[in-house]
Amino acid sequence: MGIDYTELHDPNAEYTMRDLSAETMGVTRERGGGRDVEITDVQTTMVDGNFPWTLVRIYTDAGVVGTGEAYWGAGVPELIERMEPFVVGENPLDIDRLYEHLVQKMSGEGSVEGITVTAIAGIEVALHDLAGKILEVPAYQLLGGKYRDEMRVYCDCHTEAEADPEACADEAERVVEELGYDALKFDLDVPSGLEKDRANRHLRPGEIRHKAEIVEKVTERVKDRADVAFDCHWTFSGGSAKRLASAIEEYDVWWLEDPVPPENLAVQQEVTQSTITPITVGENRYRVTEERRLIEDQAVDIVAPDMPKVGGMRETRKIADVANQYYVPVAMHNVSSPVATMASAHVGAAIPNALAVEYHSYELGWWADLVEEDVIEDGYIEIPERPGLGVTLDMDAVAGHMVEGETLFDEA
């Protein structure tokens, strides 16, 4: 991409920061049993889905290749390229050390939160696929084994008339009856026609009645055939969020998601503790250090980390472990291609408190074409027993849907 990061950042140079490379740590490569493997290259390409998915490939001297995915966002491929010198020559089986190594090396470039964490996560997911293939075990086994054979999927639903309660109810019924999902989500941050000033985050009484009507129509239509969540996308003030949560308490709401902006934890805690409507938050927090505060302060009823955004598979497992100490379930936010969707399912299989994984692309007819295997069937993901993530990129499909200007992976 025009910059030779190897020359700018020699991985063998002396650094004053904490260095966790194999050479500095004295980690030997000789392990036996086919585990003497070395990373030779890291590549990315972006696919133009309903989000610009960043796919990651890690190559080795054993000819084994791992595939991962980072959460979408400008600058993520460049950051992955920036990190390549820090993993080339390393043994890909040392997933945890390599993850912390990248966090340390990228500390000056924002590895506490944001897209740097996301870029590291893309490498980390690919390492799980690669390690699973080398060891000939499915990725969930690397996380401690599994609690379930299949992972429930909740379908993020939309309509052309997204503010029409009856249209939402019609779509809910269609997705349940025709597509086979028993878990759904709809947006509540939709225009009601009664807004005076959307910038001030305040909901007028009529707006709350409109949103409550959407909740009523959808939940009454599907009844016990499906659980239904509702998303607010961090839109409302604390007072408005409390009034909205209170207004929908009488309905069968699975959860109300992100009712207030994510920055102020005290307001989030106040909203959550003010209502019996379950409140779900987490996709805009990074790593276990940030998600931990939501959980420990009891500012969330269900935590919703986005696996390829929050830091990767092991980091999501760590978040789930903290949540489990507070009896908090985990519902993974997910707007990814089949690659990270399957990776999230592996995490969900390995943790006791998993509720579901989101699916955000049911209107995208070619989503499933990106991999050779079936991923979602009748609203569930069967956890593969194949090594690694258990999905194989269809390179023809990837090539046919790449972001303009991107190049396909160099398999050589």
Kinemage of the C-alpha trace (Angstrom):
@kinemage 1
@onewidth
@group {chain A} dominant
@subgroup {mainchain}
@vectorlist {calphas} color= white
{ca met a 1} P 0.000 0.000 0.000
{ca gly a 2} L 2.922 2.290 -0.631
{ca ile a 3} L 4.725 2.042 2.723
{ca asp a 4} L 7.379 -0.505 3.607
{ca tyr a 5} L 6.640 -1.051 7.274
{ca thr a 6} L 9.428 -3.591 7.556
{ca glu a 7} L 11.995 -0.856 6.914
{ca leu a 8} L 10.240 1.633 9.169
{ca his a 9} L 9.760 -0.829 12.018
{ca asp a 10} L 12.451 -3.507 12.107
{ca pro a 11} L 11.021 -6.359 14.212
{ca asn a 12} L 14.547 -7.215 15.361
{ca ala a 13} L 15.350 -3.701 16.532
{ca glu a 14} L 15.744 -2.838 20.191
{ca tyr a 15} L 12.636 -1.368 21.824
{ca thr a 16} L 12.335 0.144 25.235
{ca met a 17} L 8.754 -1.107 25.555
{ca arg a 18} L 7.859 -4.560 26.841
{ca asp a 19} L 8.714 -6.971 24.016
{ca leu a 20} L 7.033 -10.374 23.938
{ca ser a 21} L 8.549 -11.688 20.706
{ca ala a 22} L 9.830 -15.267 20.718
{ca glu a 23} L 13.418 -14.074 20.315
{ca thr a 24} L 13.263 -11.684 23.254
{ca met a 25} L 11.341 -14.145 25.440
{ca gly a 26} L 13.680 -17.032 24.611
{ca val a 27} L 10.815 -19.134 23.230
{ca thr a 28} L 12.152 -22.086 21.265
{ca arg a 29} L 10.750 -23.095 17.903
{ca glu a 30} L 11.620 -26.786 18.265
{ca arg a 31} L 8.490 -28.480 19.585
{ca gly a 32} L 8.065 -31.708 17.640
{ca gly a 33} L 4.885 -33.422 16.599
{ca gly a 34} L 4.472 -31.224 13.527
{ca arg a 35} L 4.269 -28.094 15.677
{ca asp a 36} L 7.506 -26.507 14.425
{ca val a 37} L 5.686 -23.984 12.254
{ca glu a 38} L 6.609 -20.432 11.302
{ca ile a 39} L 4.464 -17.580 10.027
{ca thr a 40} L 5.705 -16.341 6.648
{ca asp a 41} L 3.123 -13.777 5.534
{ca val a 42} L -0.069 -11.920 6.466
{ca gln a 43} L -2.479 -10.642 3.809
{ca thr a 44} L -5.851 -8.894 3.745
{ca thr a 45} L -8.574 -8.167 1.256
{ca met a 46} L -11.865 -6.326 1.674
{ca val a 47} L -15.202 -7.707 0.507
{ca asp a 48} L -18.020 -5.302 -0.339
{ca gly a 49} L -20.881 -6.820 1.631
{ca asn a 50} L -23.492 -4.874 3.537
{ca phe a 51} L -20.358 -3.788 5.398
{ca pro a 52} L -16.798 -3.747 3.938
{ca trp a 53} L -15.580 -6.961 5.557
{ca thr a 54} L -11.814 -7.227 6.113
{ca leu a 55} L -10.679 -10.805 5.551
{ca val a 56} L -7.251 -11.880 6.859
{ca arg a 57} L -5.023 -14.743 5.754
{ca ile a 58} L -1.931 -15.956 7.631
{ca tyr a 59} L 0.551 -18.155 5.727
{ca thr a 60} L 3.154 -20.543 7.133
{ca asp a 61} L 6.221 -22.474 6.058
{ca ala a 62} L 4.219 -25.678 6.589
{ca gly a 63} L 1.830 -24.729 3.802
{ca val a 64} L -1.061 -24.369 6.252
{ca val a 65} L -3.105 -21.161 5.936
{ca gly a 66} L -5.385 -19.596 8.537
{ca thr a 67} L -8.337 -17.364 7.661
{ca gly a 68} L -9.783 -14.684 9.923
{ca glu a 69} L -11.773 -11.494 9.810
{ca ala a 70} L -11.559 -8.085 11.459
{ca tyr a 71} L -14.524 -5.836 12.121
{ca trp a 72} L -15.057 -3.451 9.220
{ca gly a 73} L -13.635 0.053 9.266
{ca ala a 74} L -11.324 2.458 7.488
{ca gly a 75} L -7.648 1.867 8.239
{ca val a 76} L -7.940 -1.707 9.492
{ca pro a 77} L -6.073 -3.330 6.548
{ca glu a 78} L -3.279 -0.760 6.884
{ca leu a 79} L -2.926 -1.533 10.590
{ca ile a 80} L -2.746 -5.256 9.869
{ca glu a 81} L -0.009 -4.568 7.325
{ca arg a 82} L 1.750 -2.494 9.962
{ca met a 83} L 1.733 -5.483 12.335
{ca glu a 84} L 2.957 -8.086 9.869
{ca pro a 85} L 6.666 -7.756 10.845
{ca phe a 86} L 5.757 -8.510 14.456
{ca val a 87} L 4.300 -11.948 13.661
{ca val a 88} L 6.374 -13.142 10.691
{ca gly a 89} L 8.850 -15.746 11.983
{ca glu a 90} L 6.682 -16.541 15.018
{ca asn a 91} L 5.011 -19.827 15.824
{ca pro a 92} L 1.260 -19.372 15.245
{ca leu a 93} L 0.389 -21.761 18.063
{ca asp a 94} L 1.357 -19.119 20.647
{ca ile a 95} L -1.923 -17.276 20.195
{ca asp a 96} L -2.109 -15.604 23.584
{ca arg a 97} L 1.497 -14.410 23.593
{ca leu a 98} L 1.243 -13.102 20.018
{ca tyr a 99} L -1.930 -11.242 20.909
{ca glu a 100} L -0.258 -9.535 23.871
{ca his a 101} L 2.844 -8.972 21.744
{ca leu a 102} L 0.775 -7.029 19.211
{ca val a 103} L -0.988 -5.065 21.948
{ca gln a 104} L 2.400 -4.035 23.303
{ca lys a 105} L 3.921 -3.196 19.925
{ca met a 106} L 0.873 -1.151 18.936
{ca ser a 107} L 0.434 0.597 22.262
{ca gly a 108} L 1.520 3.920 20.792
{ca glu a 109} L -1.078 3.544 18.063
{ca gly a 110} L -4.116 2.955 20.221
{ca ser a 111} L -4.213 -0.722 21.204
{ca val a 112} L -6.352 0.099 24.234
{ca glu a 113} L -9.482 0.506 22.127
{ca gly a 114} L -10.685 1.336 18.629
{ca ile a 115} L -9.586 0.067 15.239
{ca thr a 116} L -6.133 -1.019 16.414
{ca val a 117} L -7.821 -3.573 18.687
{ca thr a 118} L -10.040 -4.547 15.771
{ca ala a 119} L -7.026 -5.096 13.512
{ca ile a 120} L -5.332 -7.249 16.150
{ca ala a 121} L -8.563 -9.240 16.458
{ca gly a 122} L -8.499 -10.053 12.743
{ca ile a 123} L -5.050 -11.613 13.139
{ca glu a 124} L -6.117 -13.401 16.310
{ca val a 125} L -9.112 -15.042 14.621
{ca ala a 126} L -6.882 -16.225 11.770
{ca leu a 127} L -4.444 -17.649 14.333
{ca his a 128} L -7.240 -19.755 15.835
{ca asp a 129} L -8.110 -21.130 12.414
{ca leu a 130} L -4.438 -21.807 11.721
{ca ala a 131} L -3.696 -23.391 15.099
{ca gly a 132} L -6.744 -25.604 14.816
{ca lys a 133} L -5.585 -26.847 11.427
{ca ile a 134} L -2.050 -27.502 12.651
{ca leu a 135} L -3.264 -29.404 15.724
{ca glu a 136} L -6.163 -30.968 13.787
{ca val a 137} L -8.822 -29.803 16.248
{ca pro a 138} L -11.796 -27.442 15.848
{ca ala a 139} L -11.292 -23.901 17.117
{ca tyr a 140} L -13.669 -24.314 20.064
{ca gln a 141} L -11.299 -26.956 21.444
{ca leu a 142} L -8.601 -24.279 21.741
{ca leu a 143} L -11.010 -22.320 23.983
{ca gly a 144} L -11.612 -25.181 26.393
{ca gly a 145} L -14.139 -27.442 24.696
{ca lys a 146} L -17.841 -26.981 24.094
{ca tyr a 147} L -21.081 -26.638 26.005
{ca arg a 148} L -23.320 -27.049 22.943
{ca asp a 149} L -23.317 -28.572 19.482
{ca glu a 150} L -25.121 -25.678 17.821
{ca met a 151} L -25.344 -21.939 18.345
{ca arg a 152} L -28.583 -20.024 18.221
{ca val a 153} L -28.702 -17.123 15.736
{ca tyr a 154} L -30.811 -14.003 16.035
{ca cys a 155} L -31.758 -12.290 12.785
{ca asp a 156} L -31.481 -8.498 12.580
{ca cys a 157} L -34.633 -7.564 10.651
{ca his a 158} L -35.526 -4.582 8.480
{ca thr a 159} L -38.406 -3.398 6.340
{ca glu a 160} L -38.774 -0.664 3.742
{ca ala a 161} L -41.380 0.868 6.052
{ca glu a 162} L -39.221 0.484 9.159
{ca ala a 163} L -41.309 2.983 11.160
{ca asp a 164} L -44.602 1.188 10.443
{ca pro a 165} L -45.484 -1.110 13.377
{ca glu a 166} L -47.645 -3.373 11.211
{ca ala a 167} L -44.909 -3.684 8.586
{ca cys a 168} L -42.448 -4.697 11.297
{ca ala a 169} L -44.903 -7.289 12.592
{ca asp a 170} L -45.407 -8.636 9.063
{ca glu a 171} L -41.649 -8.984 8.585
{ca ala a 172} L -41.251 -10.648 11.972
{ca glu a 173} L -43.844 -13.235 11.046
{ca arg a 174} L -42.240 -13.806 7.631
{ca val a 175} L -38.761 -14.315 9.080
{ca val a 176} L -40.124 -16.792 11.623
{ca glu a 177} L -42.388 -18.700 9.244
{ca glu a 178} L -40.382 -18.637 6.012
{ca leu a 179} L -36.765 -18.356 7.160
{ca gly a 180} L -37.022 -20.453 10.314
{ca tyr a 181} L -35.551 -18.071 12.908
{ca asp a 182} L -36.785 -18.185 16.485
{ca ala a 183} L -34.842 -15.071 17.560
{ca leu a 184} L -35.167 -11.601 16.004
{ca lys a 185} L -34.140 -7.975 16.437
{ca phe a 186} L -35.721 -4.751 15.181
{ca asp a 187} L -34.590 -1.118 15.328
{ca leu a 188} L -36.377 1.414 17.520
{ca asp a 189} L -34.305 4.460 16.556
{ca val a 190} L -36.607 5.010 13.586
{ca pro a 191} L -38.534 8.173 12.657
{ca ser a 192} L -42.011 8.483 14.108
{ca gly a 193} L -42.947 11.698 12.306
{ca leu a 194} L -43.311 13.397 15.672
{ca glu a 195} L -39.690 14.515 16.128
{ca lys a 196} L -38.938 18.156 16.833
{ca asp a 197} L -35.157 17.993 17.283
{ca arg a 198} L -33.320 14.674 16.968
{ca ala a 199} L -30.024 16.210 18.076
{ca asn a 200} L -31.096 16.664 21.693
{ca arg a 201} L -31.753 12.924 22.274
{ca his a 202} L -35.097 13.701 23.942
{ca leu a 203} L -38.142 11.555 23.213
{ca arg a 204} L -41.522 13.270 23.233
{ca pro a 205} L -44.481 11.278 24.620
{ca gly a 206} L -45.813 10.553 21.138
{ca glu a 207} L -42.449 9.181 20.057
{ca ile a 208} L -42.400 6.790 22.998
{ca arg a 209} L -45.941 5.660 22.187
{ca his a 210} L -44.860 5.001 18.595
{ca lys a 211} L -41.861 2.900 19.655
{ca ala a 212} L -43.943 1.021 22.189
{ca glu a 213} L -46.447 0.258 19.431
{ca ile a 214} L -43.677 -1.324 17.319
{ca val a 215} L -42.741 -3.473 20.305
{ca glu a 216} L -46.351 -4.391 20.959
{ca lys a 217} L -47.189 -5.319 17.352
{ca val a 218} L -44.063 -7.419 16.807
{ca thr a 219} L -44.131 -9.297 20.098
{ca glu a 220} L -47.870 -9.939 19.896
{ca arg a 221} L -47.559 -11.225 16.343
{ca val a 222} L -44.832 -13.808 16.988
{ca lys a 223} L -45.762 -14.566 20.610
{ca asp a 224} L -43.801 -17.578 21.875
{ca arg a 225} L -42.571 -18.601 18.430
{ca ala a 226} L -39.593 -16.216 18.718
{ca asp a 227} L -37.695 -14.026 21.150
{ca val a 228} L -37.491 -10.408 19.983
{ca ala a 229} L -34.907 -7.760 20.886
{ca phe a 230} L -35.002 -4.063 19.991
{ca asp a 231} L -32.026 -1.833 19.170
{ca cys a 232} L -31.698 1.902 19.878
{ca his a 233} L -28.144 2.498 18.562
{ca trp a 234} L -27.054 4.792 21.443
{ca thr a 235} L -29.623 7.428 20.443
{ca phe a 236} L -31.521 8.638 23.508
{ca ser a 237} L -30.942 10.654 26.673
{ca gly a 238} L -30.899 8.934 30.029
{ca gly a 239} L -34.347 10.197 30.976
{ca ser a 240} L -35.876 9.250 27.635
{ca ala a 241} L -34.266 5.819 27.757
{ca lys a 242} L -35.755 5.182 31.193
{ca arg a 243} L -39.210 6.240 30.036
{ca leu a 244} L -38.972 4.066 26.942
{ca ala a 245} L -37.775 1.030 28.911
{ca ser a 246} L -40.616 1.531 31.355
{ca ala a 247} L -43.196 1.865 28.562
{ca ile a 248} L -42.331 -1.549 27.098
{ca glu a 249} L -42.071 -3.487 30.360
{ca glu a 250} L -45.485 -5.082 29.812
{ca tyr a 251} L -44.392 -6.741 26.557
{ca asp a 252} L -42.280 -9.850 25.992
{ca val a 253} L -39.047 -8.035 25.161
{ca trp a 254} L -35.919 -10.181 24.959
{ca trp a 255} L -33.791 -7.089 25.466
{ca leu a 256} L -33.498 -3.354 24.742
{ca glu a 257} L -30.106 -2.653 23.202
{ca asp a 258} L -27.879 0.442 23.523
{ca pro a 259} L -30.548 2.941 24.632
{ca val a 260} L -27.974 5.626 25.595
{ca pro a 261} L -24.549 6.676 24.238
{ca pro a 262} L -21.731 4.387 25.423
{ca glu a 263} L -19.328 6.873 27.002
{ca asn a 264} L -21.006 7.581 30.362
{ca leu a 265} L -21.095 4.425 32.437
{ca ala a 266} L -22.971 6.071 35.311
{ca val a 267} L -25.914 6.938 33.057
{ca gln a 268} L -25.877 3.433 31.585
{ca gln a 269} L -25.987 1.945 35.059
{ca glu a 270} L -28.874 4.211 36.081
{ca val a 271} L -30.934 3.262 33.031
{ca thr a 272} L -30.342 -0.464 33.480
{ca gln a 273} L -31.216 -0.438 37.156
{ca ser a 274} L -34.358 1.648 36.636
{ca thr a 275} L -36.311 -0.991 34.693
{ca ile a 276} L -37.244 -4.656 34.526
{ca thr a 277} L -36.786 -4.519 30.740
{ca pro a 278} L -33.492 -6.349 30.108
{ca ile a 279} L -30.804 -3.930 28.868
{ca thr a 280} L -28.047 -5.095 26.532
{ca val a 281} L -24.804 -3.179 25.873
{ca gly a 282} L -21.271 -3.964 24.758
{ca glu a 283} L -20.545 -3.635 21.039
{ca asn a 284} L -18.864 -0.250 21.522
{ca arg a 285} L -16.575 -1.350 24.344
{ca tyr a 286} L -13.136 -2.835 23.764
{ca arg a 287} L -11.330 -5.734 25.412
{ca val a 288} L -12.189 -7.277 28.737
{ca thr a 289} L -10.964 -4.200 30.634
{ca glu a 290} L -13.806 -2.059 29.276
{ca glu a 291} L -16.506 -4.720 29.171
{ca arg a 292} L -15.605 -5.652 32.746
{ca arg a 293} L -16.747 -2.255 34.028
{ca leu a 294} L -20.196 -2.685 32.502
{ca ile a 295} L -20.555 -6.055 34.183
{ca glu a 296} L -19.045 -5.294 37.591
{ca asp a 297} L -21.056 -2.076 37.959
{ca gln a 298} L -24.197 -4.023 37.035
{ca ala a 299} L -24.844 -1.591 34.211
{ca val a 300} L -25.953 -4.351 31.867
{ca asp a 301} L -28.323 -7.331 32.015
{ca ile a 302} L -26.906 -9.002 28.901
{ca val a 303} L -23.451 -8.171 27.556
{ca ala a 304} L -23.020 -7.932 23.778
{ca pro a 305} L -19.372 -7.909 22.685
{ca asp a 306} L -18.637 -7.936 18.960
{ca met a 307} L -15.995 -10.665 18.732
{ca pro a 308} L -13.923 -9.393 15.740
{ca lys a 309} L -14.171 -5.847 17.113
{ca val a 310} L -13.662 -6.324 20.848
{ca gly a 311} L -10.319 -8.111 20.525
{ca gly a 312} L -10.888 -11.587 19.163
{ca met a 313} L -11.948 -15.040 20.256
{ca arg a 314} L -9.903 -15.410 23.438
{ca glu a 315} L -10.727 -11.863 24.530
{ca thr a 316} L -14.435 -12.587 24.091
{ca arg a 317} L -13.966 -15.757 26.118
{ca lys a 318} L -12.379 -13.651 28.891
{ca ile a 319} L -15.357 -11.259 28.812
{ca ala a 320} L -17.731 -14.203 29.085
{ca asp a 321} L -15.800 -15.524 32.078
{ca val a 322} L -16.218 -12.200 33.905
{ca ala a 323} L -19.892 -12.058 32.932
{ca asn a 324} L -20.413 -15.571 34.232
{ca gln a 325} L -19.259 -14.496 37.686
{ca tyr a 326} L -22.192 -12.043 37.716
{ca tyr a 327} L -24.647 -14.496 36.081
{ca val a 328} L -24.836 -12.262 32.986
{ca pro a 329} L -25.555 -13.914 29.610
{ca val a 330} L -23.599 -13.121 26.439
{ca ala a 331} L -25.325 -12.222 23.148
{ca met a 332} L -22.635 -11.552 20.555
{ca his a 333} L -23.160 -8.574 18.282
{ca asn a 334} L -22.128 -9.526 14.753
{ca val a 335} L -22.265 -7.803 11.358
{ca ser a 336} L -19.634 -10.022 9.750
{ca ser a 337} L -19.152 -12.329 6.790
{ca pro a 338} L -19.503 -16.106 7.317
{ca val a 339} L -15.882 -16.241 8.560
{ca ala a 340} L -16.221 -14.177 11.746
{ca thr a 341} L -19.801 -15.367 12.174
{ca met a 342} L -18.524 -18.933 12.442
{ca ala a 343} L -15.681 -17.796 14.702
{ca ser a 344} L -18.253 -16.187 17.013
{ca ala a 345} L -20.211 -19.440 17.008
{ca his a 346} L -17.095 -21.314 18.136
{ca val a 347} L -16.768 -18.877 21.049
{ca gly a 348} L -20.438 -19.316 21.841
{ca ala a 349} L -20.002 -23.076 21.896
{ca ala a 350} L -17.138 -22.800 24.381
{ca ile a 351} L -18.770 -20.537 26.999
{ca pro a 352} L -21.556 -21.522 29.392
{ca asn a 353} L -23.475 -18.227 29.258
{ca ala a 354} L -23.939 -17.805 25.500
{ca leu a 355} L -27.407 -16.727 24.336
{ca ala a 356} L -27.035 -16.172 20.597
{ca val a 357} L -24.959 -14.749 17.746
{ca glu a 358} L -26.353 -11.999 15.541
{ca tyr a 359} L -26.902 -12.358 11.784
{ca his a 360} L -27.123 -9.033 9.983
{ca ser a 361} L -27.132 -10.022 6.305
{ca tyr a 362} L -30.344 -11.914 5.614
{ca glu a 363} L -31.194 -9.455 2.820
{ca leu a 364} L -27.815 -10.024 1.120
{ca gly a 365} L -28.443 -12.910 -1.248
{ca trp a 366} L -24.789 -13.979 -1.682
{ca trp a 367} L -23.624 -13.870 1.968
{ca ala a 368} L -23.480 -17.652 2.230
{ca asp a 369} L -21.589 -17.945 -1.080
{ca leu a 370} L -18.352 -16.602 0.446
{ca val a 371} L -17.581 -19.982 1.989
{ca glu a 372} L -17.950 -23.504 0.643
{ca glu a 373} L -19.761 -24.883 3.696
{ca asp a 374} L -23.256 -24.183 5.006
{ca val a 375} L -23.192 -21.876 8.020
{ca ile a 376} L -26.726 -20.985 9.177
{ca glu a 377} L -29.537 -23.506 8.850
{ca asp a 378} L -33.019 -22.950 10.317
{ca gly a 379} L -31.762 -20.216 12.600
{ca tyr a 380} L -28.864 -22.157 14.099
{ca ile a 381} L -25.161 -22.742 13.392
{ca glu a 382} L -23.964 -26.299 13.809
{ca ile a 383} L -20.478 -26.150 15.308
{ca pro a 384} L -18.092 -27.867 12.854
{ca glu a 385} L -15.827 -30.697 13.901
{ca arg a 386} L -13.425 -29.849 11.077
{ca pro a 387} L -10.028 -28.387 12.087
{ca gly a 388} L -9.897 -24.638 12.728
{ca leu a 389} L -12.987 -22.568 12.098
{ca gly a 390} L -14.365 -25.172 9.730
{ca val a 391} L -15.104 -22.828 6.836
{ca thr a 392} L -13.284 -22.489 3.506
{ca leu a 393} L -13.279 -19.284 1.480
{ca asp a 394} L -14.722 -19.574 -2.007
{ca met a 395} L -12.098 -17.518 -3.805
{ca asp a 396} L -14.289 -17.006 -6.863
{ca ala a 397} L -17.004 -15.493 -4.663
{ca val a 398} L -14.456 -13.351 -2.828
{ca ala a 399} L -13.037 -12.101 -6.143
{ca gly a 400} L -16.521 -11.324 -7.405
{ca his a 401} L -17.392 -9.144 -4.428
{ca met a 402} L -14.142 -7.379 -3.530
{ca val a 403} L -14.132 -3.687 -2.700
{ca glu a 404} L -13.024 -1.683 -5.737
{ca gly a 405} L -9.241 -1.426 -5.901
{ca glu a 406} L -8.616 -4.482 -3.694
{ca thr a 407} L -6.613 -7.491 -4.871
{ca leu a 408} L -7.233 -11.146 -4.153
{ca phe a 409} L -4.985 -13.034 -1.772
{ca asp a 410} L -1.687 -14.187 -3.234
{ca glu a 411} L -1.907 -17.919 -2.601
{ca ala a 412} L 1.699 -18.402 -3.667
